[in-house]
Amino acid sequence: MAIAKANAAVSASSSAGMRAGDIGKKYGIYLFLLVAILVTTAVSPTFLSPANVSNMLMQLAPLAIVVIGQTFVILVRGLDLSVASVMATAAVIATSFNGQNSDAALILLACIGMGAATGLANGLLVTKRNVSPFLATLATMIVLQGFRFAATQGAPSGNVPPIYRLIGSATLSGVPYNLMVMVVLAIIFAVLLHRAAFGRRVYITGGNPITARLVGIAADRVTIICYMICGVLAAVAGLVLSGFVGVVDNFVGRGFELDSIVAAVMGGVALSGGRGTIPGALAGAAILVVLSNAVVMVGMPVQLQIIVKGVVIIVAASLYVRTVR
């Protein structure tokens, strides 16, 4: 009887531990985001003021759009270093017309075409030429940069159409328009990834490309489409960011290539492929924005801001790794 009770106690304890582990695995990134918000609010009460929240959401939108695309690529065991260059190229395209709203649709089509072509090139290099994702996307990043400098002579000029300025920097009752664009895109691509047959193919391809081919999935095609999605979303993010910044140069979006990868990985998207969700990746992006804003709100020196941001990223990533082991 005593042994049975002991076994029951051990079993209950083990079940409780498993439940706690499952909770940590499933919701750990969201709990970390909540803690970061609460701690920053305690240190700086103005952190959650309507004006600052609106500002953070406006900063979040472009990064989150890129993170959605980066998630698709990482899920198929890749990464895309060209996203920042695609964003800058889209921003330059946006200022290459007459700066009128009548050009807005043409600009959007041109940017989507450029992003899709870049993604196609990346996907073909990775799948058909067996170039590593790092080198393939680094190469397209450099090529796009060269085209931009050749086209603008290093000094882009022109005006972003007012509609893009409105989307990038205006709000509706305190809610940024660019956030609305991000939410719509997040819903569309979350449904595509988590509810559609294509999403299942993405996970199977990322989990084991050989198995994917054996069950009849065109793994190369799936990978190429993921890179094209990433390119298109980076172009859209470039348009949104150009409207937010207001001043276009050849380096709009600088740093987004690494931030988007870090955000996705912090949010539980495995670099080994086949595991991760869009909501988790977006939570990772939110953590980066909260951290960037928090260190400014508390008045830290620039050097200390960088250190704190790096340390918190390491802690968040390590906590996630412990929950999935």
Backbone bond lengths (Angstrom), bond angles and torsions (degrees), N, CA, C in turn:
res aa  C-N    CA-C-N  psi(-1)  N-CA   C-N-CA  omega(-1)  CA-C   N-CA-C  phi
1 M - - - 1.462 - - 1.529 110.83 -
2 A 1.350 115.25 -44.87 1.458 119.93 -179.23 1.522 110.45 -62.78
3 I 1.372 114.36 -39.98 1.467 118.56 -179.42 1.525 109.91 -65.53
4 A 1.329 115.57 -40.28 1.462 120.04 179.63 1.521 111.20 -62.61
5 K 1.346 115.38 -42.45 1.458 119.14 178.31 1.524 111.28 -63.85
6 A 1.345 114.61 -40.71 1.463 118.72 179.32 1.522 110.77 -63.11
7 N 1.335 115.38 -43.45 1.470 119.25 179.02 1.531 111.14 -63.22
8 A 1.329 115.56 -38.95 1.460 119.44 178.71 1.519 111.11 -64.73
9 A 1.353 115.01 -39.60 1.465 119.13 178.90 1.515 111.17 -64.99
10 V 1.359 115.20 -43.12 1.469 119.72 178.78 1.514 110.52 -62.66
11 S 1.354 115.27 -42.35 1.462 120.02 179.92 1.522 111.22 -62.90
12 A 1.321 116.63 -42.02 1.462 120.89 179.24 1.516 110.84 -64.75
13 S 1.353 114.89 -42.70 1.459 119.59 178.87 1.518 111.36 -62.70
14 S 1.349 114.61 -41.80 1.469 119.42 179.29 1.519 111.12 -64.15
15 S 1.349 115.86 -41.27 1.464 120.15 179.45 1.522 110.58 -63.96
16 A 1.353 115.29 -41.37 1.462 118.93 178.41 1.524 110.81 -63.07
17 G 1.341 114.83 -40.83 1.465 118.71 178.64 1.512 111.56 -63.84
18 M 1.338 115.87 -40.31 1.463 119.68 178.52 1.521 111.00 -65.12
19 R 1.360 115.29 -39.94 1.463 117.86 179.10 1.514 110.54 -63.91
20 A 1.336 116.43 -42.36 1.464 119.88 178.46 1.522 110.91 -63.26
21 G 1.335 115.50 -39.85 1.464 119.05 178.25 1.513 111.83 -64.92
22 D 1.347 115.85 -40.42 1.458 119.95 178.66 1.521 111.20 -64.41
23 I 1.331 115.61 -40.34 1.464 119.46 178.50 1.523 110.28 -63.85
24 G 1.354 115.44 -43.95 1.457 119.32 178.73 1.508 111.88 -62.23
25 K 1.332 115.62 -40.31 1.463 120.47 -179.40 1.520 111.45 -66.97
26 K 1.326 116.73 -39.23 1.459 121.18 -174.01 1.524 112.88 -85.08
27 Y 1.320 116.24 -37.26 1.460 118.98 -172.66 1.527 113.70 -120.68
28 G 1.325 117.73 5.98 1.456 120.36 -175.93 1.516 113.97 -56.71
29 I 1.332 117.55 -42.79 1.452 120.59 -177.39 1.522 111.53 -66.72
30 Y 1.344 116.55 -33.69 1.464 120.06 179.34 1.533 110.48 -73.39
31 L 1.323 115.75 -37.13 1.470 119.50 176.51 1.522 110.48 -65.49
32 F 1.332 116.54 -38.69 1.465 120.58 178.22 1.528 109.92 -63.46
33 L 1.336 116.99 -42.65 1.463 121.00 177.83 1.522 110.66 -61.50
34 L 1.338 117.00 -42.79 1.466 121.04 179.48 1.521 111.08 -62.76
35 V 1.325 116.30 -43.23 1.467 120.57 179.14 1.524 110.23 -62.81
36 A 1.326 117.20 -43.31 1.462 120.79 179.73 1.531 110.82 -60.29
37 I 1.338 116.60 -40.37 1.465 120.59 179.66 1.529 110.44 -67.64
38 L 1.343 117.16 -43.85 1.462 120.74 -178.37 1.528 111.82 -65.82
39 V 1.315 116.70 -42.50 1.472 120.61 179.94 1.524 110.19 -63.73
40 T 1.329 116.87 -45.93 1.461 120.12 -179.34 1.525 111.11 -64.92
41 T 1.329 116.60 -37.83 1.462 120.02 178.37 1.521 111.00 -64.47
42 A 1.334 116.55 -37.64 1.461 120.63 178.84 1.522 111.03 -65.33
43 V 1.316 116.38 -36.00 1.466 120.81 -178.84 1.528 110.96 -80.20
44 S 1.332 115.90 -39.06 1.470 121.01 -178.58 1.522 109.35 -132.87
45 P 1.344 118.42 96.24 1.468 121.79 -176.76 1.527 113.65 -57.44
46 T 1.336 118.13 -24.79 1.467 120.20 -179.15 1.527 112.06 -77.56
47 F 1.330 116.99 -3.16 1.464 120.64 -178.68 1.524 111.29 -58.55
48 L 1.339 116.85 -39.66 1.460 120.99 -177.93 1.527 112.93 -97.24
49 S 1.319 116.48 19.67 1.461 118.77 174.65 1.520 109.37 -66.11
50 P 1.332 118.29 148.51 1.475 120.58 -177.91 1.520 113.26 -53.31
51 A 1.324 116.91 -40.40 1.465 119.84 -178.09 1.523 111.16 -65.53
52 N 1.335 116.97 -42.26 1.464 119.76 -178.48 1.527 111.47 -72.01
53 V 1.326 116.76 -38.11 1.469 119.95 177.53 1.523 110.08 -62.42
54 S 1.331 116.32 -43.73 1.467 120.07 178.38 1.517 110.78 -62.22
55 N 1.328 116.70 -39.29 1.468 121.19 178.66 1.528 111.02 -64.26
56 M 1.337 116.97 -42.48 1.468 120.00 179.33 1.527 111.29 -65.24
57 L 1.329 116.22 -41.59 1.457 119.43 179.31 1.527 111.29 -63.68
58 M 1.331 116.03 -35.83 1.460 120.44 178.30 1.527 110.61 -67.12
59 Q 1.329 116.81 -36.14 1.464 121.15 177.20 1.530 111.14 -73.49
60 L 1.328 116.29 -31.88 1.457 120.90 -177.23 1.523 112.20 -67.76
61 A 1.329 117.32 -39.53 1.461 121.37 -170.05 1.532 114.31 -53.99
62 P 1.352 120.01 -53.07 1.469 118.62 -179.01 1.525 112.80 -61.08
63 L 1.338 116.45 -42.83 1.459 119.72 179.45 1.518 110.87 -63.91
64 A 1.321 116.97 -42.78 1.464 120.57 -178.50 1.524 111.37 -62.84
65 I 1.330 117.28 -38.26 1.467 120.29 178.98 1.524 110.07 -62.73
66 V 1.322 116.54 -42.53 1.471 120.20 177.76 1.525 110.45 -65.99
67 V 1.317 117.01 -39.85 1.465 121.33 -179.21 1.530 111.12 -61.55
68 I 1.319 117.19 -37.12 1.464 119.66 178.05 1.523 110.07 -58.68
69 G 1.333 116.39 -47.77 1.458 120.17 178.94 1.514 112.42 -65.48
70 Q 1.332 116.31 -41.56 1.464 120.36 179.83 1.526 110.58 -62.64
71 T 1.322 117.15 -32.73 1.465 121.53 178.70 1.525 110.96 -60.81
72 F 1.320 116.49 -45.00 1.465 119.90 178.74 1.527 110.78 -59.07
73 V 1.322 116.88 -43.13 1.465 120.74 -177.51 1.527 111.09 -68.02
74 I 1.326 117.05 -44.16 1.464 120.14 -178.68 1.528 110.51 -65.94
75 L 1.320 117.11 -33.93 1.465 120.20 179.21 1.525 112.30 -61.71
76 V 1.333 117.59 -27.01 1.468 120.49 177.57 1.534 110.57 -101.32
77 R 1.329 115.23 28.96 1.474 122.84 174.04 1.527 114.13 68.69
78 G 1.302 116.61 31.56 1.456 119.97 178.97 1.513 111.47 -123.13
79 L 1.308 115.74 -169.83 1.452 123.81 169.64 1.520 106.75 -160.15
80 D 1.311 116.82 159.35 1.461 120.72 -175.72 1.521 109.99 -130.18
81 L 1.332 115.01 106.32 1.464 120.83 177.73 1.521 112.39 -87.81
82 S 1.323 117.05 -3.37 1.466 119.78 -176.30 1.521 112.89 -90.22
83 V 1.334 118.46 -2.73 1.469 120.00 -172.50 1.532 111.89 -61.76
84 A 1.325 118.15 -39.67 1.467 119.90 -179.66 1.526 110.39 -65.54
85 S 1.330 116.64 -38.59 1.462 120.14 178.71 1.525 110.92 -68.52
86 V 1.327 117.03 -36.05 1.465 120.85 175.39 1.530 109.84 -63.87
87 M 1.328 116.87 -41.44 1.458 121.01 178.65 1.528 111.06 -61.24
88 A 1.325 116.25 -46.30 1.467 120.11 -179.63 1.522 110.97 -64.41
89 T 1.338 116.79 -39.73 1.460 120.27 178.99 1.522 110.69 -64.75
90 A 1.339 116.93 -40.07 1.462 120.67 176.78 1.523 110.84 -62.70
91 A 1.324 116.50 -39.40 1.466 120.30 178.80 1.524 111.18 -64.76
92 V 1.329 116.51 -39.61 1.464 120.67 178.03 1.530 110.23 -66.52
93 I 1.335 116.82 -41.92 1.470 120.68 177.27 1.533 110.05 -59.43
94 A 1.332 116.08 -39.31 1.466 120.78 -177.53 1.525 112.29 -62.71
95 T 1.330 117.45 -25.06 1.463 120.71 -178.61 1.528 112.13 -103.20
96 S 1.323 116.77 6.60 1.466 120.16 -176.15 1.517 113.05 -91.38
97 F 1.336 117.15 -1.48 1.460 120.55 179.46 1.532 108.79 -104.84
98 N 1.303 117.35 -155.14 1.462 120.67 -174.92 1.518 113.73 -86.21
99 G 1.325 116.58 -1.91 1.455 118.92 178.38 1.514 113.64 75.41
100 Q 1.326 117.09 20.44 1.463 121.61 -179.69 1.527 110.12 -109.30
101 N 1.319 115.22 155.47 1.464 119.52 179.65 1.520 112.73 -62.72
102 S 1.327 116.36 -23.72 1.463 119.67 178.66 1.520 111.97 -64.12
103 D 1.331 116.82 -19.99 1.468 121.24 179.43 1.526 112.38 -92.64
104 A 1.324 117.65 -3.70 1.463 120.97 -171.62 1.525 112.45 -59.64
105 A 1.343 117.30 -45.66 1.468 120.15 -178.63 1.523 111.31 -65.43
106 L 1.341 116.37 -40.46 1.462 120.10 179.05 1.525 111.04 -64.85
107 I 1.329 115.81 -40.63 1.466 120.40 177.56 1.523 110.64 -61.36
108 L 1.340 115.97 -44.21 1.464 120.02 -179.64 1.518 111.16 -61.64
109 L 1.324 116.70 -44.92 1.464 120.43 179.16 1.520 111.55 -63.48
110 A 1.335 116.36 -41.93 1.462 120.03 179.53 1.526 111.01 -63.37
111 C 1.328 116.85 -41.10 1.466 120.78 -179.16 1.530 110.90 -69.25
112 I 1.328 116.42 -42.09 1.461 119.63 178.36 1.526 110.03 -62.90
113 G 1.344 116.41 -41.84 1.461 120.14 177.66 1.510 112.10 -61.96
114 M 1.342 116.55 -42.87 1.466 120.47 178.06 1.519 111.26 -63.93
115 G 1.345 117.62 -43.52 1.458 120.88 179.98 1.515 111.76 -65.31
116 A 1.354 116.31 -41.45 1.464 120.29 179.23 1.525 111.07 -65.57
117 A 1.337 116.97 -40.50 1.466 120.67 179.12 1.519 111.21 -64.99
118 T 1.332 116.40 -39.81 1.468 119.85 177.42 1.522 110.77 -64.80
119 G 1.336 116.65 -44.18 1.458 120.10 177.65 1.515 112.03 -62.93
120 L 1.329 116.26 -39.11 1.467 120.38 177.77 1.525 110.67 -62.10
121 A 1.331 116.56 -44.57 1.467 120.39 178.51 1.527 110.78 -61.43
122 N 1.336 115.97 -44.41 1.471 119.43 178.26 1.526 111.13 -60.71
123 G 1.342 115.66 -46.97 1.457 119.92 -178.15 1.521 112.95 -63.44
124 L 1.324 117.13 -41.13 1.463 120.40 178.84 1.530 111.60 -66.07
125 L 1.322 116.53 -40.63 1.461 119.54 178.51 1.531 111.02 -62.33
126 V 1.335 115.73 -41.23 1.462 119.98 -177.11 1.530 111.42 -72.27
127 T 1.340 117.06 -43.37 1.465 119.86 -172.72 1.527 113.78 -89.25
128 K 1.311 117.31 -40.30 1.466 120.33 -173.96 1.522 113.85 -93.81
129 R 1.324 116.47 -27.20 1.469 120.02 179.29 1.516 112.67 -109.32
130 N 1.331 117.11 -0.90 1.471 122.54 178.62 1.530 113.22 56.68
131 V 1.324 115.53 32.87 1.466 119.92 174.38 1.525 108.04 -79.33
132 S 1.314 117.73 140.15 1.460 119.74 179.68 1.528 109.22 -63.36
133 P 1.333 117.84 144.10 1.474 120.28 179.66 1.527 112.67 -54.40
134 F 1.330 116.54 -36.33 1.466 120.05 179.82 1.522 110.78 -60.34
135 L 1.345 116.91 -51.07 1.456 120.50 -177.23 1.527 111.93 -70.90
136 A 1.331 116.68 -39.70 1.465 120.16 -178.21 1.525 111.09 -61.75
137 T 1.322 116.43 -49.91 1.464 119.57 -176.81 1.527 111.80 -75.01
138 L 1.327 117.20 -28.04 1.465 119.87 173.71 1.521 109.98 -64.98
139 A 1.336 116.30 -40.35 1.462 120.79 179.83 1.530 111.07 -64.22
140 T 1.337 117.47 -45.91 1.463 119.21 179.92 1.523 110.93 -66.83
141 M 1.323 117.15 -32.47 1.458 120.42 175.50 1.521 110.35 -59.72
142 I 1.317 116.83 -45.54 1.468 121.47 -178.62 1.530 110.84 -68.22
143 V 1.330 116.49 -40.47 1.473 120.24 179.49 1.527 110.20 -61.85
144 L 1.317 117.06 -46.48 1.463 120.40 178.98 1.527 111.25 -61.93
145 Q 1.308 115.59 -40.29 1.467 119.36 178.13 1.522 110.31 -61.59
146 G 1.331 116.65 -42.01 1.458 120.01 178.11 1.512 112.19 -62.52
147 F 1.339 117.21 -42.91 1.461 120.65 177.57 1.523 110.97 -61.14
148 R 1.333 116.95 -41.48 1.470 120.20 -179.40 1.520 110.85 -62.48
149 F 1.319 115.96 -47.06 1.455 119.18 -178.50 1.524 111.67 -65.86
150 A 1.321 116.10 -35.15 1.464 119.42 178.41 1.530 111.06 -68.41
151 A 1.330 115.62 -39.35 1.465 119.76 -177.41 1.520 112.82 -74.93
152 T 1.318 117.31 -33.15 1.468 120.88 -174.92 1.514 113.80 -105.89
153 Q 1.349 115.71 -4.69 1.471 120.35 -175.52 1.526 111.22 57.41
154 G 1.328 115.72 29.42 1.462 120.97 176.65 1.506 114.75 81.99
155 A 1.356 117.25 -2.79 1.465 119.86 -177.62 1.516 110.20 -137.33
156 P 1.333 118.09 78.20 1.467 120.43 -179.62 1.518 111.55 -63.75
157 S 1.311 116.12 144.55 1.455 120.50 179.10 1.525 108.85 -140.33
158 G 1.318 115.91 171.08 1.455 120.38 -179.23 1.516 110.99 118.18
159 N 1.309 115.29 174.47 1.456 121.20 -176.28 1.519 111.63 -117.75
160 V 1.310 115.19 142.36 1.462 121.19 173.51 1.522 107.92 -76.93
161 P 1.331 118.91 134.83 1.471 120.39 178.14 1.530 111.24 -53.70
162 P 1.320 117.10 144.07 1.477 120.79 -177.48 1.526 113.62 -53.67
163 I 1.338 117.59 -33.00 1.466 119.32 -178.96 1.516 111.38 -62.83
164 Y 1.340 116.71 -35.28 1.467 119.91 178.30 1.522 111.41 -76.26
165 R 1.327 115.92 -31.34 1.464 119.11 174.07 1.529 109.57 -64.43
166 L 1.342 115.61 -40.40 1.461 120.19 179.11 1.520 110.82 -64.09
167 I 1.338 116.23 -47.94 1.471 120.22 -179.01 1.514 111.34 -64.19
168 G 1.323 117.00 -38.01 1.463 120.66 -173.67 1.505 115.17 -80.86
169 S 1.338 118.09 -25.98 1.467 118.26 -170.82 1.528 115.26 -133.73
170 A 1.333 118.58 -4.66 1.463 120.22 -177.46 1.529 110.68 -100.58
171 T 1.323 114.65 165.74 1.470 120.51 -179.85 1.520 110.24 -130.46
172 L 1.314 115.67 159.95 1.456 122.97 173.90 1.523 106.77 -121.34
173 S 1.323 116.35 107.74 1.474 122.14 -175.85 1.523 111.11 54.66
174 G 1.329 115.83 39.56 1.461 121.49 178.03 1.512 114.65 86.65
175 V 1.340 118.20 -7.49 1.461 122.05 179.77 1.532 108.55 -97.61
176 P 1.335 118.90 117.79 1.464 120.76 -177.53 1.530 112.26 -62.60
177 Y 1.318 115.79 141.44 1.458 119.96 176.50 1.525 111.00 -64.10
178 N 1.332 116.46 -36.27 1.475 117.61 -179.01 1.521 111.49 -66.55
179 L 1.333 116.91 -27.95 1.467 119.74 175.12 1.531 110.31 -67.35
180 M 1.320 116.38 -37.87 1.465 119.64 177.63 1.521 110.66 -62.39
181 V 1.335 115.83 -41.07 1.466 120.02 177.36 1.533 109.70 -61.95
182 M 1.321 116.21 -44.04 1.460 120.75 -179.92 1.521 111.75 -62.09
183 V 1.329 116.91 -42.95 1.464 120.76 -178.83 1.525 110.43 -63.57
184 V 1.325 116.89 -42.77 1.469 120.27 178.74 1.527 110.09 -61.51
185 L 1.330 116.99 -45.98 1.464 120.48 179.33 1.529 111.17 -64.58
186 A 1.336 116.67 -39.86 1.463 120.36 179.89 1.525 110.74 -62.56
187 I 1.323 117.21 -41.55 1.467 120.37 179.48 1.526 110.49 -65.30
188 I 1.325 116.02 -45.19 1.472 119.97 -178.61 1.524 110.95 -60.10
189 F 1.328 116.27 -49.44 1.456 119.05 -174.54 1.533 112.19 -79.50
190 A 1.328 117.80 -24.19 1.463 119.64 173.14 1.523 110.00 -67.86
191 V 1.330 117.00 -40.97 1.466 120.38 176.17 1.525 109.96 -63.92
192 L 1.330 116.73 -42.87 1.466 120.86 178.75 1.526 111.36 -60.11
193 L 1.326 116.19 -41.75 1.460 120.09 -175.78 1.520 113.01 -81.70
194 H 1.317 117.63 -39.51 1.466 120.75 -170.78 1.523 114.54 -103.10
195 R 1.346 117.51 -10.08 1.457 119.06 -177.70 1.533 113.54 -126.54
196 A 1.317 117.64 -17.89 1.461 120.55 -175.43 1.526 111.50 -98.20
197 A 1.332 115.48 161.91 1.466 120.58 178.97 1.529 111.14 -62.25
198 F 1.330 116.60 -34.34 1.468 119.15 179.41 1.526 110.75 -60.16
199 G 1.325 116.44 -39.66 1.459 119.79 179.53 1.517 111.94 -61.52
200 R 1.333 117.22 -39.89 1.461 120.36 177.88 1.533 110.14 -63.46
201 R 1.323 115.73 -37.74 1.466 119.12 177.70 1.526 111.21 -65.61
202 V 1.325 115.89 -36.28 1.468 119.90 177.93 1.525 110.64 -61.91
203 Y 1.333 116.57 -46.90 1.461 120.31 -178.55 1.536 111.42 -66.07
204 I 1.315 116.67 -40.93 1.464 119.54 179.58 1.523 110.48 -66.64
205 T 1.333 116.81 -41.97 1.465 120.67 179.13 1.517 110.70 -63.28
206 G 1.317 116.98 -43.58 1.462 119.96 179.50 1.509 112.84 -70.23
207 G 1.340 116.74 -34.40 1.458 120.10 -179.98 1.512 112.20 -68.76
208 N 1.336 116.84 -43.40 1.464 121.05 179.40 1.533 108.88 -162.39
209 P 1.337 117.85 98.46 1.470 120.94 -178.13 1.525 113.41 -58.17
210 I 1.335 117.08 -34.02 1.469 120.33 -179.60 1.524 110.29 -66.10
211 T 1.345 115.38 -45.73 1.459 119.85 177.07 1.524 110.89 -61.15
212 A 1.328 116.04 -39.71 1.461 120.32 179.30 1.525 111.06 -58.10
213 R 1.324 116.42 -43.71 1.472 120.03 179.76 1.528 110.91 -67.87
214 L 1.328 116.52 -36.76 1.463 119.87 -178.85 1.525 112.41 -66.19
215 V 1.327 116.65 -30.08 1.466 119.63 179.86 1.528 111.64 -92.97
216 G 1.328 116.39 9.58 1.458 120.15 173.49 1.511 116.23 92.40
217 I 1.335 117.98 11.78 1.468 121.14 178.32 1.522 109.20 -86.69
218 A 1.322 116.86 132.20 1.470 121.32 176.14 1.530 107.70 -79.12
219 A 1.335 115.66 84.59 1.467 121.22 -172.72 1.521 112.06 -59.59
220 D 1.331 116.79 -40.02 1.469 119.69 -179.89 1.522 110.72 -62.60
221 R 1.333 115.51 -42.78 1.462 118.95 -179.64 1.523 110.97 -64.25
222 V 1.321 116.61 -42.03 1.465 120.67 178.61 1.523 110.33 -60.57
223 T 1.333 116.77 -43.92 1.457 121.25 179.93 1.522 111.11 -62.98
224 I 1.324 117.03 -44.25 1.464 120.90 179.82 1.524 110.85 -62.05
225 I 1.330 116.86 -42.76 1.466 120.08 179.03 1.522 110.43 -62.31
226 C 1.331 117.64 -39.33 1.473 120.64 178.39 1.523 111.16 -61.83
227 Y 1.319 117.17 -41.55 1.472 120.13 177.44 1.526 110.68 -66.07
228 M 1.326 117.08 -37.17 1.465 119.96 178.79 1.527 110.91 -67.46
229 I 1.332 117.12 -39.55 1.463 120.54 175.46 1.518 110.27 -59.54
230 C 1.317 116.07 -43.43 1.457 120.85 -179.77 1.524 110.68 -62.86
231 G 1.330 116.90 -43.21 1.455 120.31 179.44 1.517 112.64 -63.91
232 V 1.326 116.89 -43.29 1.465 121.07 179.99 1.528 110.78 -63.88
233 L 1.327 116.88 -44.58 1.464 119.77 -179.23 1.527 111.46 -67.63
234 A 1.331 117.32 -34.19 1.465 119.75 176.07 1.526 110.21 -64.80
235 A 1.327 117.32 -38.85 1.462 120.50 177.77 1.525 111.18 -64.25
236 V 1.333 116.62 -43.07 1.471 120.73 177.59 1.529 109.91 -62.23
237 A 1.329 116.25 -42.83 1.465 120.16 178.39 1.520 110.74 -62.17
238 G 1.327 117.50 -36.07 1.459 120.99 177.67 1.517 111.71 -63.12
239 L 1.341 116.58 -40.93 1.464 119.88 176.35 1.521 111.15 -63.61
240 V 1.333 115.33 -44.36 1.467 119.85 179.74 1.526 110.64 -62.53
241 L 1.327 116.30 -43.97 1.467 120.09 -178.35 1.523 111.35 -68.51
242 S 1.328 117.42 -35.84 1.467 119.43 178.81 1.528 110.14 -63.50
243 G 1.343 116.34 -36.17 1.449 119.55 176.59 1.518 112.30 -69.65
244 F 1.332 117.11 -31.71 1.468 121.45 179.03 1.525 111.42 -74.05
245 V 1.332 116.43 -45.53 1.465 120.55 -176.02 1.519 110.70 -72.78
246 G 1.318 116.66 -42.99 1.457 120.21 179.11 1.513 113.67 87.09
247 V 1.334 117.15 -26.89 1.461 122.26 178.34 1.520 107.42 -115.45
248 V 1.306 116.92 122.36 1.456 121.46 -175.77 1.522 110.02 -101.51
249 D 1.320 115.85 130.84 1.459 120.30 172.04 1.518 108.22 -136.77
250 N 1.326 116.20 -174.94 1.455 120.95 -176.04 1.518 113.39 -77.76
251 F 1.319 117.28 0.44 1.461 119.49 -175.79 1.520 112.82 -127.00
252 V 1.325 116.79 23.24 1.473 119.84 173.11 1.527 108.70 -59.37
253 G 1.321 116.12 131.19 1.462 119.78 -179.95 1.510 114.22 89.92
254 R 1.321 117.53 4.86 1.470 119.70 179.88 1.528 110.03 -56.44
255 G 1.318 116.37 132.90 1.458 121.93 179.82 1.512 114.07 93.03
256 F 1.328 117.45 -14.75 1.455 119.89 -178.49 1.521 112.27 -68.01
257 E 1.337 117.17 -25.64 1.458 118.66 -179.96 1.527 111.13 -63.54
258 L 1.334 116.76 -42.63 1.467 119.93 179.97 1.525 111.21 -79.75
259 D 1.332 116.76 -40.73 1.462 119.42 179.54 1.527 111.49 -60.99
260 S 1.333 117.11 -38.10 1.466 119.62 -179.15 1.520 111.09 -68.27
261 I 1.326 117.06 -36.88 1.471 120.23 177.57 1.527 110.11 -68.23
262 V 1.339 115.84 -46.33 1.470 120.26 179.88 1.527 110.67 -60.49
263 A 1.334 116.95 -44.32 1.467 120.59 -179.07 1.524 110.91 -61.69
264 A 1.327 116.53 -44.52 1.464 119.84 -179.12 1.525 111.16 -63.80
265 V 1.330 116.44 -44.73 1.462 120.21 -178.43 1.528 110.66 -67.36
266 M 1.331 117.18 -41.73 1.468 119.63 176.03 1.522 110.70 -59.82
267 G 1.330 115.76 -33.91 1.459 120.38 -178.66 1.512 114.36 -81.53
268 G 1.334 116.95 6.66 1.461 119.91 173.88 1.506 116.26 100.02
269 V 1.348 118.22 7.59 1.459 120.49 176.74 1.528 107.85 -83.33
270 A 1.332 116.19 116.49 1.463 121.00 -173.43 1.518 111.32 -77.39
271 L 1.335 116.36 131.46 1.462 120.58 177.26 1.530 111.55 -64.35
272 S 1.329 116.39 -21.21 1.460 120.39 177.85 1.528 111.77 -78.72
273 G 1.336 117.15 -4.98 1.451 121.99 175.19 1.509 114.40 88.74
274 G 1.343 115.34 159.78 1.452 121.27 171.75 1.505 117.16 78.97
275 R 1.331 118.74 3.96 1.471 119.63 -178.39 1.523 109.85 -146.61
276 G 1.335 115.58 132.11 1.457 120.25 178.68 1.519 110.92 141.90
277 T 1.331 116.07 163.09 1.460 121.59 -179.37 1.524 109.76 -135.70
278 I 1.312 115.32 157.47 1.460 120.11 176.87 1.531 111.45 -68.27
279 P 1.344 120.52 -44.05 1.472 119.09 176.78 1.526 112.45 -56.68
280 G 1.334 117.36 -41.67 1.457 119.70 178.31 1.517 111.69 -62.90
281 A 1.332 117.15 -43.12 1.461 121.27 179.22 1.526 110.87 -63.12
282 L 1.323 116.75 -39.30 1.464 119.97 178.34 1.529 110.98 -66.40
283 A 1.331 116.35 -35.18 1.470 119.56 175.31 1.526 110.16 -63.59
284 G 1.332 116.75 -38.56 1.457 120.12 175.70 1.517 111.70 -61.64
285 A 1.340 116.99 -41.04 1.463 120.76 177.39 1.522 110.66 -63.60
286 A 1.337 116.29 -40.33 1.462 120.55 179.22 1.524 111.00 -62.95
287 I 1.334 116.78 -38.10 1.472 120.18 178.20 1.516 110.60 -61.66
288 L 1.328 117.19 -42.93 1.465 120.10 179.37 1.521 111.50 -61.62
289 V 1.335 116.38 -42.44 1.464 120.02 -179.71 1.521 110.77 -67.69
290 V 1.331 116.82 -42.67 1.463 120.80 178.31 1.527 110.63 -60.74
291 L 1.328 116.71 -44.19 1.470 120.21 179.28 1.520 111.38 -62.13
292 S 1.321 116.47 -46.20 1.463 120.19 -179.15 1.519 111.06 -60.59
293 N 1.325 116.35 -40.33 1.453 120.23 179.45 1.521 111.83 -73.66
294 A 1.329 115.72 -38.15 1.468 120.05 -175.47 1.522 111.84 -63.67
295 V 1.341 116.27 -44.28 1.465 118.48 -176.81 1.527 110.93 -67.34
296 V 1.333 116.55 -26.70 1.464 119.81 175.78 1.526 110.16 -75.66
297 M 1.329 116.26 -41.97 1.468 120.73 -177.62 1.524 112.26 -62.74
298 V 1.335 116.97 -34.85 1.474 119.34 -178.93 1.519 111.70 -86.37
299 G 1.332 117.74 -0.53 1.457 121.15 174.16 1.513 115.77 76.07
300 M 1.310 117.96 30.29 1.467 120.63 178.42 1.529 111.10 -72.23
301 P 1.326 117.45 147.55 1.468 120.38 172.16 1.527 110.34 -61.64
302 V 1.328 116.49 154.36 1.461 121.12 -175.86 1.525 111.27 -56.38
303 Q 1.333 116.80 -43.61 1.462 120.14 -177.89 1.520 111.02 -62.30
304 L 1.327 116.36 -41.61 1.459 120.45 -179.80 1.526 110.82 -70.24
305 Q 1.328 116.33 -32.52 1.465 120.00 177.22 1.526 110.75 -57.77
306 I 1.327 116.27 -45.47 1.461 121.21 -178.49 1.525 110.67 -64.09
307 I 1.338 116.22 -42.15 1.461 120.74 -179.52 1.521 110.87 -63.49
308 V 1.338 116.53 -48.15 1.455 121.13 -178.49 1.529 110.73 -61.86
309 K 1.327 116.42 -43.67 1.459 120.58 179.48 1.526 110.82 -60.05
310 G 1.328 116.37 -44.47 1.458 120.18 179.32 1.514 112.66 -63.86
311 V 1.329 117.28 -43.23 1.458 121.81 -179.01 1.531 110.58 -63.25
312 V 1.332 117.08 -44.50 1.462 120.29 -178.87 1.527 110.63 -65.20
313 I 1.329 117.23 -38.75 1.463 120.27 177.39 1.528 110.21 -61.13
314 I 1.342 116.26 -43.30 1.460 120.39 178.92 1.529 110.64 -61.57
315 V 1.338 116.20 -44.09 1.468 120.27 -179.53 1.525 110.75 -63.17
316 A 1.339 116.40 -45.16 1.462 120.07 -178.71 1.524 110.83 -63.40
317 A 1.326 116.50 -43.36 1.462 120.12 -179.61 1.526 111.11 -65.87
318 S 1.334 117.21 -41.57 1.468 120.41 -178.28 1.521 111.18 -67.72
319 L 1.328 117.64 -36.21 1.461 120.65 177.49 1.519 110.13 -63.60
320 Y 1.328 116.77 -39.53 1.455 119.51 179.63 1.541 110.43 -66.18
321 V 1.327 116.38 -44.43 1.463 120.36 -178.76 1.526 110.06 -59.36
322 R 1.342 116.95 -39.40 1.473 119.58 179.93 1.523 111.77 -65.87
323 T 1.341 116.78 -32.91 1.462 118.08 -177.58 1.505 112.65 -75.54
324 V 1.350 118.54 -24.95 1.463 119.86 -176.51 1.514 112.78 -94.04
325 R 1.310 118.83 -7.34 1.466 120.87 178.82 1.521 111.15 -76.76
